[in-house]
Amino acid sequence: MFQSLIDWLDRIGPRLQRAFIEGDRWKLYLQGLGTTMELTVIALIFGVLLGLVVAVIRSAHDQQRVGRRNFVLSILNVLCQIYTTVIRGTPMLVQLFIWTFVIFPTQRNKVLVAFIGLGVNSGAYVAEIIRGGLMSVDAGQSEAGRSLGLGYFDTMRFIVIPQAFKNILPSLGNEFITLFKDTSLAQAIGGAEMLYYASTIGGRTFDYMPPLLGIAAMYLAVVIVFTWLQGRLERRLRESDRR
């Protein structure tokens, strides 16, 4: 058994050296990780801002009084419904292809296209996450804000959204992790992230196993760290509620 382990190490050693050490290829993995993190953070920020706008519009429409419907708000609500339905009902890879080959066919910066595609996709899911969080806040909170003379948006800003944040945090954390993993789809349109470099190195060495297993371990390590940080933040929020 010990001899078999030595033989296996003798075979795998040169493959690992070609995939990670030779030609300083490990730097390409780190460069891909940096691009992946940038894609995730910027796309999520874009998605949260877009999702917040969509969620507020839809919540405002749903909370209108009977007989006092705002026509402009109704049109915006329909547009928001179409947006969330289309984005959530079609695969992200298909959306990235549309952004790349239909909407921006002459754009050479594929990472920029991936930013837009991932952000717009994330926005649809974040909108439903935020809308669910807003609906979870007792309606009496909004009525209390109105009774104090606050307008709708001030009531949302100072009263409802801060309370809803604690409810939506776990789902937002999960969306961040999902988005981090989905950045690998950018490789299909030429985005230079981790999978792109792993595939390139595998093509040069004619050995795809070490690069792919290497980035799988990198994805797993980052997700574990994110999950741990999210858990700590949630525990702190729960402790603050008990005080």
Backbone as CSV, one residue per row, in Angstrom:
resi,resn,N_x,N_y,N_z,CA_x,CA_y,CA_z,C_x,C_y,C_z
1,MET,0.841,-1.206,0.000,0.000,0.000,0.000,0.880,1.261,0.000
2,PHE,1.946,1.240,0.825,2.844,2.387,0.881,3.537,2.590,-0.454
3,GLN,3.902,1.491,-1.105,4.554,1.582,-2.412,3.597,2.129,-3.467
4,SER,2.311,1.753,-3.353,1.318,2.253,-4.299,1.143,3.760,-4.159
5,LEU,1.196,4.251,-2.908,1.089,5.691,-2.682,2.281,6.423,-3.289
6,ILE,3.481,5.826,-3.134,4.687,6.445,-3.712,4.584,6.488,-5.234
7,ASP,4.118,5.385,-5.824,3.963,5.340,-7.288,2.961,6.384,-7.765
8,TRP,1.868,6.548,-6.999,0.843,7.530,-7.382,1.397,8.946,-7.300
9,LEU,2.177,9.222,-6.255,2.781,10.548,-6.117,3.786,10.811,-7.231
10,ASP,4.507,9.753,-7.638,5.462,9.908,-8.743,4.742,10.263,-10.037
11,ARG,3.527,9.746,-10.204,2.776,10.032,-11.428,2.105,11.399,-11.373
12,ILE,1.557,11.766,-10.205,0.792,13.006,-10.099,1.697,14.218,-9.936
13,GLY,2.903,14.013,-9.393,3.807,15.130,-9.148,4.113,15.957,-10.389
14,PRO,4.576,15.331,-11.466,4.862,16.097,-12.688,3.624,16.795,-13.260
15,ARG,2.455,16.180,-13.108,1.222,16.805,-13.620,0.894,18.066,-12.831
16,LEU,1.080,17.999,-11.515,0.837,19.180,-10.686,1.856,20.284,-10.987
17,GLN,3.089,19.878,-11.236,4.111,20.869,-11.540,3.797,21.590,-12.845
18,ARG,3.371,20.827,-13.873,3.027,21.457,-15.149,1.823,22.379,-15.007
19,ALA,0.865,21.990,-14.157,-0.379,22.758,-14.046,-0.241,23.996,-13.178
20,PHE,0.649,23.965,-12.174,0.686,25.069,-11.204,2.047,25.766,-11.085
21,ILE,3.128,25.055,-11.254,4.451,25.628,-10.984,5.136,26.097,-12.264
22,GLU,5.147,25.257,-13.263,5.865,25.557,-14.498,5.370,26.852,-15.138
23,GLY,6.316,27.745,-15.452,5.951,29.002,-16.081,5.174,29.948,-15.173
24,ASP,5.290,29.729,-13.862,4.559,30.557,-12.886,3.059,30.577,-13.174
25,ARG,2.507,29.428,-13.534,1.086,29.369,-13.878,0.175,29.602,-12.688
26,TRP,0.720,29.459,-11.481,-0.101,29.709,-10.294,-0.580,31.161,-10.260
27,LYS,0.190,32.049,-10.885,-0.218,33.450,-10.922,-1.504,33.641,-11.734
28,LEU,-1.688,32.810,-12.752,-2.899,32.905,-13.567,-4.136,32.525,-12.753
29,TYR,-3.991,31.523,-11.883,-5.116,31.136,-11.028,-5.485,32.283,-10.084
30,LEU,-4.484,32.927,-9.509,-4.751,34.062,-8.615,-5.360,35.231,-9.383
31,GLN,-4.888,35.451,-10.613,-5.476,36.507,-11.442,-6.934,36.194,-11.752
32,GLY,-7.212,34.929,-12.042,-8.595,34.525,-12.292,-9.458,34.658,-11.058
33,LEU,-8.892,34.345,-9.882,-9.642,34.499,-8.639,-9.971,35.966,-8.390
34,GLY,-9.012,36.855,-8.666,-9.270,38.279,-8.496,-10.397,38.764,-9.391
35,THR,-10.378,38.320,-10.655,-11.461,38.704,-11.579,-12.788,38.137,-11.123
36,THR,-12.778,36.898,-10.636,-14.003,36.272,-10.143,-14.584,37.050,-8.975
37,MET,-13.737,37.479,-8.037,-14.212,38.247,-6.892,-14.757,39.604,-7.330
38,GLU,-14.086,40.248,-8.285,-14.580,41.527,-8.803,-15.939,41.350,-9.468
39,LEU,-16.062,40.304,-10.279,-17.348,40.014,-10.924,-18.444,39.832,-9.888
40,THR,-18.139,39.080,-8.845,-19.145,38.779,-7.828,-19.580,40.032,-7.078
41,VAL,-18.611,40.796,-6.591,-18.920,41.967,-5.763,-19.644,43.037,-6.573
42,ILE,-19.105,43.385,-7.737,-19.722,44.450,-8.544,-21.095,44.031,-9.053
43,ALA,-21.217,42.783,-9.509,-22.511,42.309,-9.998,-23.541,42.285,-8.867
44,LEU,-23.115,41.913,-7.655,-24.061,41.879,-6.539,-24.483,43.291,-6.138
45,ILE,-23.531,44.233,-6.118,-23.890,45.619,-5.798,-24.890,46.153,-6.811
46,PHE,-24.611,45.913,-8.085,-25.529,46.325,-9.146,-26.884,45.645,-8.970
47,GLY,-26.844,44.343,-8.664,-28.080,43.588,-8.487,-28.893,44.061,-7.295
48,VAL,-28.195,44.414,-6.181,-28.907,44.898,-4.995,-29.573,46.241,-5.269
49,LEU,-28.849,47.147,-5.940,-29.436,48.451,-6.264,-30.633,48.300,-7.193
50,LEU,-30.466,47.480,-8.228,-31.572,47.248,-9.166,-32.727,46.538,-8.480
51,GLY,-32.406,45.527,-7.676,-33.439,44.784,-6.973,-34.187,45.630,-5.972
52,LEU,-33.479,46.548,-5.313,-34.126,47.432,-4.343,-35.146,48.339,-5.029
53,VAL,-34.767,48.882,-6.186,-35.697,49.742,-6.932,-36.940,48.955,-7.346
54,VAL,-36.712,47.763,-7.882,-37.837,46.937,-8.329,-38.722,46.546,-7.148
55,ALA,-38.117,46.154,-6.033,-38.889,45.739,-4.858,-39.713,46.881,-4.289
56,VAL,-39.133,48.086,-4.228,-39.863,49.242,-3.698,-41.039,49.592,-4.608
57,ILE,-40.819,49.547,-5.921,-41.910,49.849,-6.860,-43.046,48.853,-6.698
58,ARG,-42.709,47.576,-6.638,-43.753,46.556,-6.521,-44.458,46.628,-5.170
59,SER,-43.715,46.901,-4.106,-44.333,47.023,-2.784,-45.235,48.248,-2.713
60,ALA,-44.769,49.355,-3.296,-45.591,50.566,-3.313,-46.875,50.340,-4.081
61,HIS,-46.787,49.603,-5.182,-47.994,49.316,-5.971,-48.968,48.445,-5.181
62,ASP,-48.445,47.434,-4.498,-49.311,46.517,-3.750,-49.970,47.188,-2.548
63,GLN,-49.353,48.239,-2.029,-49.879,48.900,-0.834,-50.797,50.083,-1.156
64,GLN,-51.095,50.284,-2.437,-52.003,51.375,-2.783,-53.418,51.086,-2.280
65,ARG,-54.099,52.124,-1.908,-55.469,51.968,-1.439,-56.413,51.747,-2.610
66,VAL,-57.467,50.998,-2.343,-58.459,50.703,-3.376,-59.107,52.003,-3.836
67,GLY,-59.157,52.187,-5.148,-59.770,53.380,-5.713,-58.814,54.546,-5.846
68,ARG,-57.554,54.367,-5.387,-56.565,55.450,-5.488,-55.296,54.933,-6.164
69,ARG,-55.486,54.227,-7.282,-54.376,53.650,-8.022,-53.639,54.717,-8.825
70,ASN,-52.314,54.647,-8.785,-51.476,55.561,-9.555,-51.150,54.905,-10.895
71,PHE,-51.506,55.570,-11.999,-51.337,54.977,-13.330,-49.870,54.726,-13.648
72,VAL,-49.017,55.716,-13.361,-47.584,55.565,-13.647,-46.990,54.416,-12.838
73,LEU,-47.369,54.306,-11.573,-46.869,53.227,-10.720,-47.339,51.869,-11.225
74,SER,-48.560,51.832,-11.761,-49.072,50.573,-12.321,-48.259,50.141,-13.537
75,ILE,-47.895,51.094,-14.400,-47.066,50.771,-15.569,-45.693,50.277,-15.127
76,LEU,-45.084,50.970,-14.172,-43.772,50.551,-13.665,-43.844,49.163,-13.039
77,ASN,-44.926,48.884,-12.339,-45.096,47.575,-11.711,-45.165,46.464,-12.758
78,VAL,-45.873,46.729,-13.859,-45.967,45.737,-14.939,-44.591,45.486,-15.549
79,LEU,-43.838,46.559,-15.775,-42.492,46.418,-16.328,-41.594,45.617,-15.380
80,CYS,-41.713,45.877,-14.092,-40.920,45.133,-13.101,-41.314,43.658,-13.078
81,GLN,-42.596,43.375,-13.208,-43.047,41.986,-13.243,-42.516,41.263,-14.474
82,ILE,-42.542,41.951,-15.619,-42.006,41.353,-16.845,-40.517,41.071,-16.682
83,TYR,-39.799,42.036,-16.111,-38.350,41.878,-15.897,-38.040,40.663,-15.027
84,THR,-38.680,40.570,-13.867,-38.381,39.452,-12.960,-38.815,38.111,-13.557
85,THR,-39.929,38.104,-14.284,-40.416,36.856,-14.885,-39.475,36.355,-15.968
86,VAL,-39.046,37.261,-16.845,-38.170,36.873,-17.951,-36.805,36.435,-17.434
87,ILE,-36.221,37.217,-16.531,-34.877,36.910,-16.041,-34.870,35.621,-15.231
88,ARG,-35.845,35.444,-14.364,-35.888,34.234,-13.534,-36.341,33.010,-14.311
89,GLY,-36.968,33.229,-15.465,-37.495,32.110,-16.246,-36.600,31.636,-17.371
90,THR,-35.436,32.269,-17.542,-34.508,31.855,-18.598,-33.130,31.587,-17.999
91,PRO,-32.360,30.664,-18.590,-31.038,30.333,-18.036,-30.067,31.502,-18.113
92,MET,-29.209,31.592,-17.123,-28.237,32.682,-17.100,-27.283,32.604,-18.291
93,LEU,-26.907,31.391,-18.684,-25.986,31.241,-19.809,-26.594,31.801,-21.091
94,VAL,-27.876,31.544,-21.305,-28.562,32.092,-22.473,-28.578,33.615,-22.401
95,GLN,-28.817,34.155,-21.216,-28.819,35.615,-21.049,-27.440,36.198,-21.368
96,LEU,-26.370,35.536,-20.919,-25.024,36.026,-21.210,-24.742,36.006,-22.709
97,PHE,-25.220,34.975,-23.394,-25.045,34.914,-24.847,-25.800,36.057,-25.537
98,ILE,-26.993,36.366,-25.043,-27.771,37.463,-25.627,-27.055,38.792,-25.412
99,TRP,-26.562,39.000,-24.184,-25.815,40.233,-23.915,-24.578,40.339,-24.801
100,THR,-23.912,39.202,-25.040,-22.642,39.210,-25.783,-22.842,39.308,-27.291
101,PHE,-23.734,38.486,-27.839,-23.835,38.367,-29.288,-24.995,39.144,-29.904
102,VAL,-25.926,39.631,-29.072,-27.080,40.360,-29.597,-27.033,41.835,-29.207
103,ILE,-26.858,42.096,-27.912,-26.912,43.483,-27.431,-25.570,44.188,-27.590
104,PHE,-24.464,43.511,-27.237,-23.133,44.116,-27.348,-22.224,43.265,-28.243
105,PRO,-22.569,43.100,-29.516,-21.767,42.211,-30.383,-20.371,42.746,-30.699
106,THR,-20.172,44.052,-30.575,-18.853,44.629,-30.904,-17.996,44.900,-29.671
107,GLN,-18.525,44.623,-28.496,-17.784,44.875,-27.253,-16.725,43.789,-27.052
108,ARG,-15.467,44.201,-26.970,-14.378,43.239,-26.803,-14.106,42.909,-25.346
109,ASN,-14.506,43.797,-24.457,-14.287,43.558,-23.025,-15.391,42.629,-22.513
110,LYS,-15.131,41.339,-22.551,-16.143,40.359,-22.169,-16.408,40.355,-20.662
111,VAL,-15.420,40.784,-19.875,-15.641,40.864,-18.432,-16.687,41.932,-18.128
112,LEU,-16.636,43.050,-18.856,-17.638,44.106,-18.678,-19.032,43.599,-19.026
113,VAL,-19.130,42.847,-20.123,-20.417,42.264,-20.502,-20.906,41.306,-19.417
114,ALA,-19.976,40.540,-18.845,-20.340,39.614,-17.766,-20.831,40.373,-16.541
115,PHE,-20.196,41.517,-16.235,-20.666,42.363,-15.129,-22.140,42.703,-15.320
116,ILE,-22.474,43.170,-16.512,-23.847,43.602,-16.794,-24.808,42.420,-16.734
117,GLY,-24.436,41.333,-17.416,-25.316,40.167,-17.460,-25.571,39.565,-16.089
118,LEU,-24.513,39.393,-15.301,-24.665,38.823,-13.967,-25.425,39.766,-13.042
119,GLY,-25.163,41.073,-13.176,-25.857,42.044,-12.334,-27.345,42.096,-12.612
120,VAL,-27.712,42.108,-13.886,-29.133,42.140,-14.252,-29.822,40.858,-13.794
121,ASN,-29.143,39.727,-13.943,-29.720,38.454,-13.492,-29.895,38.439,-11.986
122,SER,-28.870,38.888,-11.267,-28.949,38.902,-9.808,-30.040,39.847,-9.326
123,GLY,-30.222,40.974,-10.027,-31.225,41.949,-9.625,-32.622,41.377,-9.539
124,ALA,-32.961,40.470,-10.457,-34.300,39.880,-10.451,-34.520,39.034,-9.201
125,TYR,-33.506,38.274,-8.805,-33.639,37.437,-7.610,-33.583,38.273,-6.336
126,VAL,-32.696,39.276,-6.327,-32.608,40.147,-5.158,-33.903,40.920,-4.961
127,ALA,-34.556,41.314,-6.057,-35.828,42.043,-5.956,-36.866,41.223,-5.202
128,GLU,-36.944,39.929,-5.509,-37.909,39.074,-4.809,-37.493,38.840,-3.370
129,ILE,-36.180,38.755,-3.123,-35.694,38.595,-1.748,-36.069,39.816,-0.909
130,ILE,-35.804,41.009,-1.451,-36.101,42.242,-0.718,-37.599,42.425,-0.560
131,ARG,-38.354,42.130,-1.616,-39.807,42.286,-1.527,-40.388,41.367,-0.453
132,GLY,-39.860,40.137,-0.377,-40.308,39.238,0.679,-39.955,39.763,2.060
133,GLY,-38.761,40.367,2.179,-38.370,40.949,3.462,-39.237,42.128,3.847
134,LEU,-39.591,42.974,2.886,-40.456,44.124,3.161,-41.843,43.673,3.592
135,MET,-42.337,42.611,2.951,-43.666,42.100,3.291,-43.678,41.441,4.663
136,SER,-42.496,41.005,5.137,-42.439,40.335,6.446,-42.538,41.321,7.606
137,VAL,-42.330,42.608,7.329,-42.437,43.635,8.376,-43.911,43.949,8.604
138,ASP,-44.304,43.993,9.859,-45.708,44.245,10.202,-46.213,45.533,9.566
139,ALA,-47.415,45.483,9.002,-47.985,46.649,8.329,-48.178,47.818,9.286
140,GLY,-48.303,47.528,10.569,-48.465,48.594,11.554,-47.264,49.508,11.627
141,GLN,-46.081,49.004,11.244,-44.883,49.842,11.243,-45.006,50.957,10.206
142,SER,-45.512,50.594,9.030,-45.714,51.606,7.986,-46.774,52.615,8.403
143,GLU,-47.846,52.115,9.021,-48.909,53.012,9.462,-48.409,53.963,10.548
144,ALA,-47.525,53.467,11.411,-46.964,54.323,12.456,-46.118,55.435,11.838
145,GLY,-45.350,55.082,10.788,-44.550,56.087,10.104,-45.403,57.147,9.450
146,ARG,-46.480,56.699,8.821,-47.388,57.651,8.178,-48.029,58.574,9.216
147,SER,-48.377,58.012,10.378,-49.025,58.822,11.419,-48.088,59.885,11.986
148,LEU,-46.773,59.649,11.817,-45.786,60.632,12.272,-45.499,61.687,11.209
149,GLY,-46.194,61.581,10.092,-46.032,62.574,9.035,-44.981,62.228,7.997
150,LEU,-44.450,61.003,8.035,-43.448,60.597,7.055,-44.126,60.171,5.761
151,GLY,-43.494,60.474,4.630,-43.988,60.004,3.344,-43.660,58.537,3.146
152,TYR,-44.095,57.986,2.012,-43.889,56.556,1.762,-42.403,56.213,1.750
153,PHE,-41.617,56.959,0.972,-40.204,56.616,0.823,-39.425,56.847,2.116
154,ASP,-39.777,57.886,2.882,-39.116,58.089,4.167,-39.474,56.984,5.156
155,THR,-40.724,56.533,5.096,-41.143,55.425,5.959,-40.367,54.157,5.631
156,MET,-40.203,53.895,4.320,-39.435,52.723,3.891,-37.968,52.865,4.316
157,ARG,-37.420,54.057,4.136,-35.994,54.273,4.391,-35.637,54.190,5.866
158,PHE,-36.463,54.788,6.722,-36.096,54.902,8.133,-36.725,53.829,9.028
159,ILE,-37.810,53.217,8.582,-38.526,52.289,9.458,-38.555,50.861,8.911
160,VAL,-39.046,50.704,7.680,-39.304,49.362,7.159,-38.024,48.651,6.720
161,ILE,-37.219,49.310,5.880,-36.024,48.653,5.331,-35.032,48.225,6.418
162,PRO,-34.742,49.063,7.447,-33.821,48.596,8.498,-34.309,47.325,9.196
163,GLN,-35.640,47.202,9.387,-36.163,45.994,10.021,-36.135,44.808,9.067
164,ALA,-36.388,45.078,7.781,-36.410,44.001,6.798,-35.011,43.455,6.530
165,PHE,-33.988,44.283,6.766,-32.623,43.866,6.460,-32.242,42.585,7.192
166,LYS,-32.622,42.490,8.457,-32.285,41.290,9.224,-32.965,40.053,8.665
167,ASN,-34.147,40.231,8.076,-34.865,39.085,7.521,-34.296,38.627,6.188
168,ILE,-33.761,39.590,5.411,-33.281,39.238,4.076,-31.798,38.894,4.057
169,LEU,-31.084,39.147,5.155,-29.642,38.915,5.169,-29.257,37.481,4.809
170,PRO,-29.887,36.441,5.400,-29.503,35.072,5.017,-29.688,34.800,3.531
171,SER,-30.796,35.263,2.972,-31.047,35.040,1.548,-30.066,35.816,0.683
172,LEU,-29.715,37.033,1.096,-28.720,37.806,0.351,-27.355,37.124,0.400
173,GLY,-27.030,36.551,1.548,-25.773,35.815,1.654,-25.743,34.619,0.715
174,ASN,-26.853,33.902,0.636,-26.940,32.770,-0.282,-26.856,33.224,-1.732
175,GLU,-27.454,34.371,-2.043,-27.373,34.904,-3.400,-25.938,35.276,-3.751
176,PHE,-25.193,35.811,-2.787,-23.795,36.140,-3.007,-22.988,34.888,-3.331
177,ILE,-23.218,33.820,-2.577,-22.492,32.572,-2.810,-22.864,31.980,-4.162
178,THR,-24.158,31.999,-4.494,-24.604,31.480,-5.783,-24.001,32.274,-6.929
179,LEU,-23.995,33.600,-6.787,-23.430,34.456,-7.820,-21.933,34.203,-7.972
180,PHE,-21.234,33.991,-6.859,-19.796,33.707,-6.910,-19.529,32.461,-7.755
181,LYS,-20.326,31.427,-7.567,-20.132,30.200,-8.343,-20.561,30.372,-9.796
182,ASP,-21.615,31.164,-10.014,-22.125,31.358,-11.372,-21.214,32.215,-12.234
183,THR,-20.223,32.893,-11.629,-19.283,33.665,-12.448,-18.503,32.767,-13.399
184,SER,-18.460,31.463,-13.115,-17.761,30.535,-14.006,-18.396,30.500,-15.395
185,LEU,-19.670,30.909,-15.485,-20.340,30.936,-16.789,-19.753,32.001,-17.705
186,ALA,-19.055,32.986,-17.134,-18.441,34.031,-17.951,-17.389,33.459,-18.890
187,GLN,-16.868,32.280,-18.543,-15.873,31.653,-19.414,-16.451,31.332,-20.784
188,ALA,-17.763,31.078,-20.835,-18.405,30.715,-22.105,-18.410,31.862,-23.103
189,ILE,-18.298,33.118,-22.612,-18.275,34.268,-23.516,-16.878,34.888,-23.602
190,GLY,-15.895,34.207,-23.021,-14.520,34.696,-23.102,-14.078,35.534,-21.928
191,GLY,-14.838,35.534,-20.844,-14.441,36.271,-19.641,-13.280,35.591,-18.960
192,ALA,-12.233,36.338,-18.664,-11.007,35.751,-18.106,-11.110,35.605,-16.596
193,GLU,-11.879,34.610,-16.144,-11.970,34.312,-14.715,-11.305,32.969,-14.446
194,MET,-11.566,32.338,-13.320,-10.817,31.142,-12.924,-10.971,29.989,-13.913
195,LEU,-12.203,29.697,-14.317,-12.412,28.571,-15.235,-11.747,28.830,-16.574
196,TYR,-11.733,30.084,-17.005,-11.082,30.439,-18.265,-9.599,30.070,-18.222
197,TYR,-8.926,30.462,-17.140,-7.499,30.177,-17.040,-7.246,28.686,-16.844
198,ALA,-8.106,28.019,-16.077,-7.937,26.574,-15.883,-8.080,25.829,-17.212
199,SER,-9.064,26.233,-18.019,-9.250,25.603,-19.323,-8.077,25.896,-20.252
200,THR,-7.571,27.127,-20.192,-6.421,27.495,-21.028,-5.185,26.678,-20.659
201,ILE,-4.929,26.568,-19.361,-3.767,25.791,-18.910,-3.943,24.320,-19.250
202,GLY,-5.163,23.800,-19.079,-5.418,22.407,-19.433,-5.187,22.150,-20.914
203,GLY,-5.541,23.133,-21.754,-5.319,22.976,-23.190,-3.839,23.002,-23.553
204,ARG,-3.072,23.782,-22.809,-1.623,23.861,-23.091,-0.883,22.613,-22.627
205,THR,-1.293,22.063,-21.494,-0.600,20.891,-20.943,-1.236,19.577,-21.378
206,PHE,-2.376,19.656,-22.063,-3.136,18.466,-22.477,-3.534,17.602,-21.278
207,ASP,-3.762,18.270,-20.158,-4.144,17.573,-18.923,-5.069,18.496,-18.132
208,TYR,-6.373,18.205,-18.175,-7.353,19.099,-17.564,-7.636,18.790,-16.088
209,MET,-7.282,17.605,-15.638,-7.656,17.219,-14.279,-7.040,18.118,-13.197
210,PRO,-5.723,18.340,-13.155,-5.161,19.183,-12.085,-5.707,20.610,-12.083
211,PRO,-5.798,21.309,-13.242,-6.337,22.675,-13.186,-7.787,22.728,-12.707
212,LEU,-8.614,21.812,-13.178,-10.021,21.839,-12.794,-10.213,21.485,-11.324
213,LEU,-9.481,20.491,-10.840,-9.564,20.159,-9.418,-9.004,21.297,-8.567
214,GLY,-7.999,21.978,-9.091,-7.424,23.102,-8.356,-8.417,24.245,-8.170
215,ILE,-9.111,24.642,-9.250,-10.065,25.749,-9.098,-11.303,25.299,-8.327
216,ALA,-11.638,23.994,-8.402,-12.760,23.498,-7.591,-12.438,23.674,-6.106
217,ALA,-11.176,23.377,-5.738,-10.762,23.561,-4.344,-10.777,25.044,-3.970
218,MET,-10.416,25.924,-4.903,-10.425,27.363,-4.626,-11.853,27.861,-4.432
219,TYR,-12.766,27.433,-5.310,-14.175,27.805,-5.143,-14.695,27.336,-3.783
220,LEU,-14.403,26.083,-3.437,-14.896,25.517,-2.182,-14.344,26.282,-0.984
221,ALA,-13.053,26.622,-1.009,-12.443,27.331,0.109,-13.081,28.706,0.309
222,VAL,-13.315,29.429,-0.794,-13.922,30.757,-0.689,-15.356,30.662,-0.180
223,VAL,-16.111,29.676,-0.672,-17.498,29.500,-0.225,-17.546,29.171,1.264
224,ILE,-16.630,28.341,1.734,-16.591,28.003,3.160,-16.331,29.258,3.994
225,VAL,-15.403,30.103,3.549,-15.107,31.349,4.276,-16.330,32.263,4.274
226,PHE,-16.976,32.430,3.108,-18.166,33.271,3.028,-19.273,32.756,3.945
227,THR,-19.470,31.444,3.943,-20.514,30.850,4.777,-20.231,31.083,6.258
228,TRP,-18.971,30.958,6.643,-18.581,31.196,8.039,-18.822,32.653,8.433
229,LEU,-18.427,33.585,7.573,-18.635,35.003,7.856,-20.121,35.342,7.941
230,GLN,-20.910,34.763,7.052,-22.353,34.995,7.082,-22.957,34.474,8.379
231,GLY,-22.536,33.297,8.808,-23.038,32.739,10.054,-22.700,33.611,11.256
232,ARG,-21.479,34.140,11.285,-21.089,35.031,12.393,-21.922,36.301,12.415
233,LEU,-22.165,36.870,11.236,-22.972,38.096,11.164,-24.398,37.838,11.614
234,GLU,-24.965,36.711,11.213,-26.330,36.373,11.618,-26.421,36.169,13.124
235,ARG,-25.409,35.531,13.723,-25.417,35.330,15.174,-25.342,36.667,15.910
236,ARG,-24.553,37.587,15.403,-24.458,38.904,16.042,-25.783,39.652,15.958
237,LEU,-26.462,39.532,14.823,-27.760,40.198,14.682,-28.791,39.594,15.634
238,ARG,-28.735,38.261,15.798,-29.663,37.613,16.734,-29.380,38.041,18.172
239,GLU,-28.091,38.170,18.496,-27.734,38.611,19.849,-28.193,40.042,20.108
240,SER,-28.103,40.902,19.092,-28.544,42.289,19.256,-30.058,42.366,19.449
241,ASP,-30.799,41.396,18.869,-32.254,41.382,19.058,-32.637,41.010,20.478
242,ARG,-31.794,40.196,21.134,-32.122,39.747,22.495,-31.865,40.832,23.535
243,ARG,-31.029,41.816,23.160,-30.677,42.861,24.144,-31.755,43.922,24.243
